[in-house]
Amino acid sequence: MGCRQLWASRAVSYLRISVSHRPFSNVVKDLKYADSHEWVKVDGNSATVGITDHAQDHLGDVVYVELPEVGATVTQGDSFGAVESVKATSDVNSPVSGKVIEVNQELNTSPALLSKLKPL
């Protein structure tokens, strides 16, 4: 019985695994993910921000997107917009702080495009 316990305690060290926090989302290289389901891709002095596939799937069909104005200042962790769907309305929080230099204006007239957009 002593041998059996020793083997069992040794086996445990071989069962340790690392689990992704987002096992069902598409994880794209060079993106950083926030716990609130936004992503950011930094490129030099600018960054592109979006929402994860998981958030899009949870929302369903998007009917309205509230975007910040160009020139607005956003603060990491604070809401800077919202997405409204047939299921729910959800704030979009900024994963970084900075000044808005560009927004996807197509989302104003075609909010359903949000579910088709993929990170650059």
Chimera marker file (.cmm) of the C-alpha trace (Angstrom):
<marker_set name="trace">
<marker id="1" x="0.000" y="0.000" z="0.000" r="1" g="1" b="0" radius="0.5"/>
<marker id="2" x="2.921" y="2.338" z="0.705" r="1" g="1" b="0" radius="0.5"/>
<marker id="3" x="4.129" y="1.894" z="-2.887" r="1" g="1" b="0" radius="0.5"/>
<marker id="4" x="0.709" y="2.665" z="-4.251" r="1" g="1" b="0" radius="0.5"/>
<marker id="5" x="0.477" y="5.963" z="-2.336" r="1" g="1" b="0" radius="0.5"/>
<marker id="6" x="3.960" y="6.974" z="-3.473" r="1" g="1" b="0" radius="0.5"/>
<marker id="7" x="3.029" y="6.281" z="-7.097" r="1" g="1" b="0" radius="0.5"/>
<marker id="8" x="-0.208" y="8.276" z="-6.730" r="1" g="1" b="0" radius="0.5"/>
<marker id="9" x="1.589" y="11.271" z="-5.269" r="1" g="1" b="0" radius="0.5"/>
<marker id="10" x="4.156" y="11.161" z="-8.077" r="1" g="1" b="0" radius="0.5"/>
<marker id="11" x="1.451" y="10.900" z="-10.725" r="1" g="1" b="0" radius="0.5"/>
<marker id="12" x="-0.214" y="14.101" z="-9.562" r="1" g="1" b="0" radius="0.5"/>
<marker id="13" x="2.714" y="16.225" z="-10.742" r="1" g="1" b="0" radius="0.5"/>
<marker id="14" x="2.207" y="14.903" z="-14.264" r="1" g="1" b="0" radius="0.5"/>
<marker id="15" x="-1.456" y="15.931" z="-14.314" r="1" g="1" b="0" radius="0.5"/>
<marker id="16" x="-0.901" y="19.654" z="-13.867" r="1" g="1" b="0" radius="0.5"/>
<marker id="17" x="-2.143" y="21.593" z="-16.848" r="1" g="1" b="0" radius="0.5"/>
<marker id="18" x="-2.593" y="25.214" z="-17.780" r="1" g="1" b="0" radius="0.5"/>
<marker id="19" x="-6.074" y="26.185" z="-18.932" r="1" g="1" b="0" radius="0.5"/>
<marker id="20" x="-6.858" y="29.201" z="-21.086" r="1" g="1" b="0" radius="0.5"/>
<marker id="21" x="-9.282" y="31.674" z="-19.528" r="1" g="1" b="0" radius="0.5"/>
<marker id="22" x="-11.055" y="31.889" z="-22.908" r="1" g="1" b="0" radius="0.5"/>
<marker id="23" x="-11.254" y="28.286" z="-24.096" r="1" g="1" b="0" radius="0.5"/>
<marker id="24" x="-14.137" y="28.975" z="-26.495" r="1" g="1" b="0" radius="0.5"/>
<marker id="25" x="-12.985" y="32.292" z="-28.013" r="1" g="1" b="0" radius="0.5"/>
<marker id="26" x="-10.773" y="32.701" z="-31.019" r="1" g="1" b="0" radius="0.5"/>
<marker id="27" x="-7.448" y="33.915" z="-29.682" r="1" g="1" b="0" radius="0.5"/>
<marker id="28" x="-5.629" y="36.034" z="-32.230" r="1" g="1" b="0" radius="0.5"/>
<marker id="29" x="-1.882" y="36.627" z="-32.022" r="1" g="1" b="0" radius="0.5"/>
<marker id="30" x="-0.833" y="40.139" z="-30.951" r="1" g="1" b="0" radius="0.5"/>
<marker id="31" x="-4.164" y="40.884" z="-29.237" r="1" g="1" b="0" radius="0.5"/>
<marker id="32" x="-4.590" y="41.519" z="-25.525" r="1" g="1" b="0" radius="0.5"/>
<marker id="33" x="-7.931" y="40.607" z="-23.961" r="1" g="1" b="0" radius="0.5"/>
<marker id="34" x="-9.813" y="42.308" z="-21.120" r="1" g="1" b="0" radius="0.5"/>
<marker id="35" x="-11.937" y="40.348" z="-18.644" r="1" g="1" b="0" radius="0.5"/>
<marker id="36" x="-14.931" y="42.354" z="-19.898" r="1" g="1" b="0" radius="0.5"/>
<marker id="37" x="-14.529" y="40.823" z="-23.402" r="1" g="1" b="0" radius="0.5"/>
<marker id="38" x="-12.829" y="43.650" z="-25.266" r="1" g="1" b="0" radius="0.5"/>
<marker id="39" x="-9.578" y="43.225" z="-27.151" r="1" g="1" b="0" radius="0.5"/>
<marker id="40" x="-6.815" y="45.658" z="-28.073" r="1" g="1" b="0" radius="0.5"/>
<marker id="41" x="-4.102" y="45.476" z="-30.707" r="1" g="1" b="0" radius="0.5"/>
<marker id="42" x="-1.290" y="47.977" z="-30.190" r="1" g="1" b="0" radius="0.5"/>
<marker id="43" x="0.625" y="49.180" z="-33.240" r="1" g="1" b="0" radius="0.5"/>
<marker id="44" x="3.248" y="51.778" z="-32.381" r="1" g="1" b="0" radius="0.5"/>
<marker id="45" x="1.534" y="54.804" z="-30.827" r="1" g="1" b="0" radius="0.5"/>
<marker id="46" x="-1.992" y="53.727" z="-31.754" r="1" g="1" b="0" radius="0.5"/>
<marker id="47" x="-4.271" y="50.868" z="-30.825" r="1" g="1" b="0" radius="0.5"/>
<marker id="48" x="-7.327" y="49.213" z="-32.336" r="1" g="1" b="0" radius="0.5"/>
<marker id="49" x="-10.096" y="48.134" z="-29.952" r="1" g="1" b="0" radius="0.5"/>
<marker id="50" x="-12.976" y="45.701" z="-30.474" r="1" g="1" b="0" radius="0.5"/>
<marker id="51" x="-15.148" y="43.133" z="-28.718" r="1" g="1" b="0" radius="0.5"/>
<marker id="52" x="-14.445" y="39.414" z="-28.567" r="1" g="1" b="0" radius="0.5"/>
<marker id="53" x="-16.255" y="36.693" z="-30.489" r="1" g="1" b="0" radius="0.5"/>
<marker id="54" x="-17.645" y="35.508" z="-27.159" r="1" g="1" b="0" radius="0.5"/>
<marker id="55" x="-19.248" y="38.915" z="-26.512" r="1" g="1" b="0" radius="0.5"/>
<marker id="56" x="-20.630" y="39.035" z="-30.052" r="1" g="1" b="0" radius="0.5"/>
<marker id="57" x="-22.117" y="35.545" z="-29.732" r="1" g="1" b="0" radius="0.5"/>
<marker id="58" x="-23.668" y="36.431" z="-26.372" r="1" g="1" b="0" radius="0.5"/>
<marker id="59" x="-25.264" y="39.603" z="-27.759" r="1" g="1" b="0" radius="0.5"/>
<marker id="60" x="-26.761" y="38.034" z="-30.863" r="1" g="1" b="0" radius="0.5"/>
<marker id="61" x="-28.091" y="40.297" z="-33.628" r="1" g="1" b="0" radius="0.5"/>
<marker id="62" x="-26.741" y="43.828" z="-33.113" r="1" g="1" b="0" radius="0.5"/>
<marker id="63" x="-29.234" y="46.634" z="-33.806" r="1" g="1" b="0" radius="0.5"/>
<marker id="64" x="-27.352" y="49.725" z="-32.555" r="1" g="1" b="0" radius="0.5"/>
<marker id="65" x="-23.758" y="50.690" z="-31.769" r="1" g="1" b="0" radius="0.5"/>
<marker id="66" x="-22.858" y="53.794" z="-29.752" r="1" g="1" b="0" radius="0.5"/>
<marker id="67" x="-19.389" y="54.992" z="-30.715" r="1" g="1" b="0" radius="0.5"/>
<marker id="68" x="-17.195" y="57.667" z="-29.118" r="1" g="1" b="0" radius="0.5"/>
<marker id="69" x="-16.465" y="60.894" z="-30.963" r="1" g="1" b="0" radius="0.5"/>
<marker id="70" x="-13.101" y="61.354" z="-32.661" r="1" g="1" b="0" radius="0.5"/>
<marker id="71" x="-10.997" y="63.409" z="-30.257" r="1" g="1" b="0" radius="0.5"/>
<marker id="72" x="-12.665" y="61.994" z="-27.138" r="1" g="1" b="0" radius="0.5"/>
<marker id="73" x="-10.411" y="60.865" z="-24.308" r="1" g="1" b="0" radius="0.5"/>
<marker id="74" x="-10.975" y="57.323" z="-23.032" r="1" g="1" b="0" radius="0.5"/>
<marker id="75" x="-9.735" y="55.844" z="-19.776" r="1" g="1" b="0" radius="0.5"/>
<marker id="76" x="-8.740" y="52.228" z="-19.263" r="1" g="1" b="0" radius="0.5"/>
<marker id="77" x="-11.605" y="50.307" z="-17.663" r="1" g="1" b="0" radius="0.5"/>
<marker id="78" x="-14.218" y="53.009" z="-18.310" r="1" g="1" b="0" radius="0.5"/>
<marker id="79" x="-17.133" y="52.725" z="-20.711" r="1" g="1" b="0" radius="0.5"/>
<marker id="80" x="-16.670" y="54.522" z="-24.025" r="1" g="1" b="0" radius="0.5"/>
<marker id="81" x="-19.622" y="53.140" z="-25.981" r="1" g="1" b="0" radius="0.5"/>
<marker id="82" x="-22.384" y="50.572" z="-26.046" r="1" g="1" b="0" radius="0.5"/>
<marker id="83" x="-23.722" y="47.749" z="-28.177" r="1" g="1" b="0" radius="0.5"/>
<marker id="84" x="-27.461" y="47.083" z="-28.296" r="1" g="1" b="0" radius="0.5"/>
<marker id="85" x="-28.814" y="43.805" z="-29.598" r="1" g="1" b="0" radius="0.5"/>
<marker id="86" x="-32.113" y="41.984" z="-29.684" r="1" g="1" b="0" radius="0.5"/>
<marker id="87" x="-31.023" y="40.239" z="-26.463" r="1" g="1" b="0" radius="0.5"/>
<marker id="88" x="-29.300" y="42.941" z="-24.388" r="1" g="1" b="0" radius="0.5"/>
<marker id="89" x="-27.466" y="46.240" z="-24.214" r="1" g="1" b="0" radius="0.5"/>
<marker id="90" x="-23.851" y="46.117" z="-23.110" r="1" g="1" b="0" radius="0.5"/>
<marker id="91" x="-21.323" y="48.831" z="-22.331" r="1" g="1" b="0" radius="0.5"/>
<marker id="92" x="-18.004" y="48.641" z="-24.138" r="1" g="1" b="0" radius="0.5"/>
<marker id="93" x="-15.077" y="49.387" z="-21.830" r="1" g="1" b="0" radius="0.5"/>
<marker id="94" x="-11.731" y="50.654" z="-23.001" r="1" g="1" b="0" radius="0.5"/>
<marker id="95" x="-8.844" y="48.246" z="-22.388" r="1" g="1" b="0" radius="0.5"/>
<marker id="96" x="-6.413" y="51.194" z="-22.729" r="1" g="1" b="0" radius="0.5"/>
<marker id="97" x="-6.303" y="54.934" z="-22.046" r="1" g="1" b="0" radius="0.5"/>
<marker id="98" x="-5.861" y="57.439" z="-24.849" r="1" g="1" b="0" radius="0.5"/>
<marker id="99" x="-7.467" y="59.754" z="-27.376" r="1" g="1" b="0" radius="0.5"/>
<marker id="100" x="-9.843" y="58.462" z="-30.075" r="1" g="1" b="0" radius="0.5"/>
<marker id="101" x="-8.310" y="59.129" z="-33.505" r="1" g="1" b="0" radius="0.5"/>
<marker id="102" x="-10.692" y="57.095" z="-35.684" r="1" g="1" b="0" radius="0.5"/>
<marker id="103" x="-13.959" y="55.144" z="-35.422" r="1" g="1" b="0" radius="0.5"/>
<marker id="104" x="-15.610" y="52.744" z="-37.841" r="1" g="1" b="0" radius="0.5"/>
<marker id="105" x="-18.405" y="55.003" z="-39.135" r="1" g="1" b="0" radius="0.5"/>
<marker id="106" x="-19.997" y="52.100" z="-41.052" r="1" g="1" b="0" radius="0.5"/>
<marker id="107" x="-21.276" y="50.787" z="-37.716" r="1" g="1" b="0" radius="0.5"/>
<marker id="108" x="-23.536" y="53.860" z="-37.387" r="1" g="1" b="0" radius="0.5"/>
<marker id="109" x="-25.556" y="52.873" z="-40.444" r="1" g="1" b="0" radius="0.5"/>
<marker id="110" x="-24.979" y="49.098" z="-40.401" r="1" g="1" b="0" radius="0.5"/>
<marker id="111" x="-24.556" y="47.946" z="-36.774" r="1" g="1" b="0" radius="0.5"/>
<marker id="112" x="-24.953" y="44.285" z="-37.798" r="1" g="1" b="0" radius="0.5"/>
<marker id="113" x="-21.476" y="44.561" z="-39.368" r="1" g="1" b="0" radius="0.5"/>
<marker id="114" x="-20.054" y="44.314" z="-35.852" r="1" g="1" b="0" radius="0.5"/>
<marker id="115" x="-20.605" y="40.554" z="-35.822" r="1" g="1" b="0" radius="0.5"/>
<marker id="116" x="-18.750" y="40.213" z="-39.131" r="1" g="1" b="0" radius="0.5"/>
<marker id="117" x="-15.699" y="42.310" z="-38.218" r="1" g="1" b="0" radius="0.5"/>
<marker id="118" x="-12.500" y="40.557" z="-37.281" r="1" g="1" b="0" radius="0.5"/>
<marker id="119" x="-9.316" y="42.013" z="-35.768" r="1" g="1" b="0" radius="0.5"/>
<marker id="120" x="-6.925" y="43.582" z="-38.272" r="1" g="1" b="0" radius="0.5"/>
<link id1="1" id2="2" r="1" g="1" b="0" radius="0.2"/>
<link id1="2" id2="3" r="1" g="1" b="0" radius="0.2"/>
<link id1="3" id2="4" r="1" g="1" b="0" radius="0.2"/>
<link id1="4" id2="5" r="1" g="1" b="0" radius="0.2"/>
<link id1="5" id2="6" r="1" g="1" b="0" radius="0.2"/>
<link id1="6" id2="7" r="1" g="1" b="0" radius="0.2"/>
<link id1="7" id2="8" r="1" g="1" b="0" radius="0.2"/>
<link id1="8" id2="9" r="1" g="1" b="0" radius="0.2"/>
<link id1="9" id2="10" r="1" g="1" b="0" radius="0.2"/>
<link id1="10" id2="11" r="1" g="1" b="0" radius="0.2"/>
<link id1="11" id2="12" r="1" g="1" b="0" radius="0.2"/>
<link id1="12" id2="13" r="1" g="1" b="0" radius="0.2"/>
<link id1="13" id2="14" r="1" g="1" b="0" radius="0.2"/>
<link id1="14" id2="15" r="1" g="1" b="0" radius="0.2"/>
<link id1="15" id2="16" r="1" g="1" b="0" radius="0.2"/>
<link id1="16" id2="17" r="1" g="1" b="0" radius="0.2"/>
<link id1="17" id2="18" r="1" g="1" b="0" radius="0.2"/>
<link id1="18" id2="19" r="1" g="1" b="0" radius="0.2"/>
<link id1="19" id2="20" r="1" g="1" b="0" radius="0.2"/>
<link id1="20" id2="21" r="1" g="1" b="0" radius="0.2"/>
<link id1="21" id2="22" r="1" g="1" b="0" radius="0.2"/>
<link id1="22" id2="23" r="1" g="1" b="0" radius="0.2"/>
<link id1="23" id2="24" r="1" g="1" b="0" radius="0.2"/>
<link id1="24" id2="25" r="1" g="1" b="0" radius="0.2"/>
<link id1="25" id2="26" r="1" g="1" b="0" radius="0.2"/>
<link id1="26" id2="27" r="1" g="1" b="0" radius="0.2"/>
<link id1="27" id2="28" r="1" g="1" b="0" radius="0.2"/>
<link id1="28" id2="29" r="1" g="1" b="0" radius="0.2"/>
<link id1="29" id2="30" r="1" g="1" b="0" radius="0.2"/>
<link id1="30" id2="31" r="1" g="1" b="0" radius="0.2"/>
<link id1="31" id2="32" r="1" g="1" b="0" radius="0.2"/>
<link id1="32" id2="33" r="1" g="1" b="0" radius="0.2"/>
<link id1="33" id2="34" r="1" g="1" b="0" radius="0.2"/>
<link id1="34" id2="35" r="1" g="1" b="0" radius="0.2"/>
<link id1="35" id2="36" r="1" g="1" b="0" radius="0.2"/>
<link id1="36" id2="37" r="1" g="1" b="0" radius="0.2"/>
<link id1="37" id2="38" r="1" g="1" b="0" radius="0.2"/>
<link id1="38" id2="39" r="1" g="1" b="0" radius="0.2"/>
<link id1="39" id2="40" r="1" g="1" b="0" radius="0.2"/>
<link id1="40" id2="41" r="1" g="1" b="0" radius="0.2"/>
<link id1="41" id2="42" r="1" g="1" b="0" radius="0.2"/>
<link id1="42" id2="43" r="1" g="1" b="0" radius="0.2"/>
<link id1="43" id2="44" r="1" g="1" b="0" radius="0.2"/>
<link id1="44" id2="45" r="1" g="1" b="0" radius="0.2"/>
<link id1="45" id2="46" r="1" g="1" b="0" radius="0.2"/>
<link id1="46" id2="47" r="1" g="1" b="0" radius="0.2"/>
<link id1="47" id2="48" r="1" g="1" b="0" radius="0.2"/>
<link id1="48" id2="49" r="1" g="1" b="0" radius="0.2"/>
<link id1="49" id2="50" r="1" g="1" b="0" radius="0.2"/>
<link id1="50" id2="51" r="1" g="1" b="0" radius="0.2"/>
<link id1="51" id2="52" r="1" g="1" b="0" radius="0.2"/>
<link id1="52" id2="53" r="1" g="1" b="0" radius="0.2"/>
<link id1="53" id2="54" r="1" g="1" b="0" radius="0.2"/>
<link id1="54" id2="55" r="1" g="1" b="0" radius="0.2"/>
<link id1="55" id2="56" r="1" g="1" b="0" radius="0.2"/>
<link id1="56" id2="57" r="1" g="1" b="0" radius="0.2"/>
<link id1="57" id2="58" r="1" g="1" b="0" radius="0.2"/>
<link id1="58" id2="59" r="1" g="1" b="0" radius="0.2"/>
<link id1="59" id2="60" r="1" g="1" b="0" radius="0.2"/>
<link id1="60" id2="61" r="1" g="1" b="0" radius="0.2"/>
<link id1="61" id2="62" r="1" g="1" b="0" radius="0.2"/>
<link id1="62" id2="63" r="1" g="1" b="0" radius="0.2"/>
<link id1="63" id2="64" r="1" g="1" b="0" radius="0.2"/>
<link id1="64" id2="65" r="1" g="1" b="0" radius="0.2"/>
<link id1="65" id2="66" r="1" g="1" b="0" radius="0.2"/>
<link id1="66" id2="67" r="1" g="1" b="0" radius="0.2"/>
<link id1="67" id2="68" r="1" g="1" b="0" radius="0.2"/>
<link id1="68" id2="69" r="1" g="1" b="0" radius="0.2"/>
<link id1="69" id2="70" r="1" g="1" b="0" radius="0.2"/>
<link id1="70" id2="71" r="1" g="1" b="0" radius="0.2"/>
<link id1="71" id2="72" r="1" g="1" b="0" radius="0.2"/>
<link id1="72" id2="73" r="1" g="1" b="0" radius="0.2"/>
<link id1="73" id2="74" r="1" g="1" b="0" radius="0.2"/>
<link id1="74" id2="75" r="1" g="1" b="0" radius="0.2"/>
<link id1="75" id2="76" r="1" g="1" b="0" radius="0.2"/>
<link id1="76" id2="77" r="1" g="1" b="0" radius="0.2"/>
<link id1="77" id2="78" r="1" g="1" b="0" radius="0.2"/>
<link id1="78" id2="79" r="1" g="1" b="0" radius="0.2"/>
<link id1="79" id2="80" r="1" g="1" b="0" radius="0.2"/>
<link id1="80" id2="81" r="1" g="1" b="0" radius="0.2"/>
<link id1="81" id2="82" r="1" g="1" b="0" radius="0.2"/>
<link id1="82" id2="83" r="1" g="1" b="0" radius="0.2"/>
<link id1="83" id2="84" r="1" g="1" b="0" radius="0.2"/>
<link id1="84" id2="85" r="1" g="1" b="0" radius="0.2"/>
<link id1="85" id2="86" r="1" g="1" b="0" radius="0.2"/>
<link id1="86" id2="87" r="1" g="1" b="0" radius="0.2"/>
<link id1="87" id2="88" r="1" g="1" b="0" radius="0.2"/>
<link id1="88" id2="89" r="1" g="1" b="0" radius="0.2"/>
<link id1="89" id2="90" r="1" g="1" b="0" radius="0.2"/>
<link id1="90" id2="91" r="1" g="1" b="0" radius="0.2"/>
<link id1="91" id2="92" r="1" g="1" b="0" radius="0.2"/>
<link id1="92" id2="93" r="1" g="1" b="0" radius="0.2"/>
<link id1="93" id2="94" r="1" g="1" b="0" radius="0.2"/>
<link id1="94" id2="95" r="1" g="1" b="0" radius="0.2"/>
<link id1="95" id2="96" r="1" g="1" b="0" radius="0.2"/>
<link id1="96" id2="97" r="1" g="1" b="0" radius="0.2"/>
<link id1="97" id2="98" r="1" g="1" b="0" radius="0.2"/>
<link id1="98" id2="99" r="1" g="1" b="0" radius="0.2"/>
<link id1="99" id2="100" r="1" g="1" b="0" radius="0.2"/>
<link id1="100" id2="101" r="1" g="1" b="0" radius="0.2"/>
<link id1="101" id2="102" r="1" g="1" b="0" radius="0.2"/>
<link id1="102" id2="103" r="1" g="1" b="0" radius="0.2"/>
<link id1="103" id2="104" r="1" g="1" b="0" radius="0.2"/>
<link id1="104" id2="105" r="1" g="1" b="0" radius="0.2"/>
<link id1="105" id2="106" r="1" g="1" b="0" radius="0.2"/>
<link id1="106" id2="107" r="1" g="1" b="0" radius="0.2"/>
<link id1="107" id2="108" r="1" g="1" b="0" radius="0.2"/>
<link id1="108" id2="109" r="1" g="1" b="0" radius="0.2"/>
<link id1="109" id2="110" r="1" g="1" b="0" radius="0.2"/>
<link id1="110" id2="111" r="1" g="1" b="0" radius="0.2"/>
<link id1="111" id2="112" r="1" g="1" b="0" radius="0.2"/>
<link id1="112" id2="113" r="1" g="1" b="0" radius="0.2"/>
<link id1="113" id2="114" r="1" g="1" b="0" radius="0.2"/>
<link id1="114" id2="115" r="1" g="1" b="0" radius="0.2"/>
<link id1="115" id2="116" r="1" g="1" b="0" radius="0.2"/>
<link id1="116" id2="117" r="1" g="1" b="0" radius="0.2"/>
<link id1="117" id2="118" r="1" g="1" b="0" radius="0.2"/>
<link id1="118" id2="119" r="1" g="1" b="0" radius="0.2"/>
<link id1="119" id2="120" r="1" g="1" b="0" radius="0.2"/>
</marker_set>
